[in-house]
Amino acid sequence: MSASPQAMTERTEIDAIDRQIIAATQGGLPLSRHPYHDIAEQLGLDVQQVLQRMQLMLDKGIIRRIGVIPNHYKLGYKSNGMSVWNIPDEKISAAGMKVGSLDFVSHCYQRPRFLPAWPYNLFAMVHGKTHDEVIAQVEQIARLLGEDNRGHEILFSTRILKKTGLRIG
């Protein structure tokens, strides 16, 4: 029997079913046409219950996001650079939207400055097949930002870090 939406929104902690859903998804969603149906079947739950509970966990901040984490190296993108930008604070949202919409930027976000040593407040991860390709893409971002770009740097990745999400033991 699945909980009513009202009962689910009143929950503040994760219960045994939430733990089962997290455990079933923490290594990634099944690679199938209907991954949520597969999870529901595996756990003996209704697919609507799985979807409602996952949405509630997102809404409550128990899980932050559900998304694809590609392995850029396996896709041939061997050069990765975090571009950091000094953007006027009043223009950061518009700049972030422009940069984040570029197809070669996997994620873009605002971070606090640490003056005087670190003037950068916009971060954008750029992926390319070569070092030169990343440099060219960062130059494209610089042109896009125009006079709002008060300076930038590229911090190239030197090793691959394992990406994992929420883990429950």
N, C-alpha and C positions, 0 to 999 in steps of 0.2 A: 504494500500500500504506500503510495507516495504522499508526502506532506503537502498541505495546502500552501500556496504562495505566501499567505499571511503568516502561517506558522514558520515558514522558512525565513522570512524577513525578520522575525523576532529572535532567531538564533544569533548568538554572539560568539560562540566557540565552535570549533569543528568537532563533529561527532564521529562515530565509527564509520559511517557511510562516507563522509567527506574524506576521512583518512584512506579508505579503500580507493576512492576516486583519485586522490593525489598519488597514492602508491602505484596505481595502474597507469597513470599518465606521466609520472616524473621522469621516465626514461624516453619520453616522446610519445606522440599519438601513433596508433597503428597506421602503417602505410597502406591504406585501403580507400575504397570509394566512400565508405561510411564509417569513419573511425569512432564516432560517438556511439553508433549502434553497436560496434564491436566491443567497446568498453562496457556498455550497458549489458550486453549479453554475457560477457566475461564475469561481471559482478552480480548477475541475476537481478538487474534493475531495469526499470522502464527508461527508455532513451530521454524522454521529457524530464524525468527526475534527474538524470545525469546533467542535462543541459541547464536546468534550473539551479541545481546546486553549484555548478561551475560558475554560472553567472553571479550567483549570490556571493561566492568566495571572491570573485573579481570585485564586486561592488563593495565588499567589506575590507578589501585589501589583504585578504588571506593569501591570494595569489595575485601577482601584479599584472600579468599578461599571458595571453595564449598566442603564440606566434611561431613562425618558422625560423629556425636558426641554421642557415646554410653553412656547409663547410666550404668556404671560399677556395681553399687550397685544392680540394678535389674537383672543383669546377674550373680550375685553371687560373684562378686569380691569386698569384703568388706574392704580389706586392701589396701591402696594406699600410696606409698612412692615416693617422689621426691628424686632421688639419684643425688648427686652433686659430681663432680669429678674434681680433679686438674690434668690436662693433659698438657704436653708441648705444647706451642702454635703452633709450627711447625707441630705437629701431630694431631691437633684438628679435622681437616676434616676427616682424615682416621678413627680416633676413633669414631667420630660421626656417620659415615656410618656403622661401625661395630655394634655399640650399637643400633642405630635406626632400624636396620634390625631384631632385636630380636622380636619374636612374643609376648612377655610379656611387651614390651616397647611401650606405646601408642604415645609418642612424645619425641623427643630428639633434643636439640638445644644448641648453644653456647651463652654464656653471658659474659659480662666483669667481670674481677676480681676486687675486692676492697681490695687491700693489705693495711696493713698486716692482717686485720681481716678476709677477705673472699678470700681465694686462688682459689676458684672453678670457672671453666670456661666452663664446660660441664654439662648439666642438662638432666636427663632422667627419665620420669615418669614410674614407675613400678606398675603393678596391680597384686594382688594376692587374693586368697580366705581367707588367714590367714596372720597374722603378720609374722610368721615363713617362709611362702612361699615367701614373699617379701624379707626377709633377705637372703634366699637361692638364689633368683634370682639376687640380688645385688652382692652376692659372685661370682655368675657365670659371671657377667659383669667384676668384678675385675680380675678373671682368664683370661678372654678374652683380657682385656687391658694389662695384664702383667706388665712389667716394666714402661709402659707409665702412669700407675696409681700411682700418687704421693700422693694420699690420697683421701678419700671420706667420705661422710656422707649420712644418710637417714633421710629425713624430712617427717615424717608420717602425713597424713591428719588427722585433728581432727574434721572436719565438711564438709558437702557437700555444695558447692557453686553452685548457679544456673548458668548454661552456656547459654549465649545468644549471638547472632550475631548482626549484624547491625540492628538498629531499626529506623524507620522513623515514626514520629508522625502524 
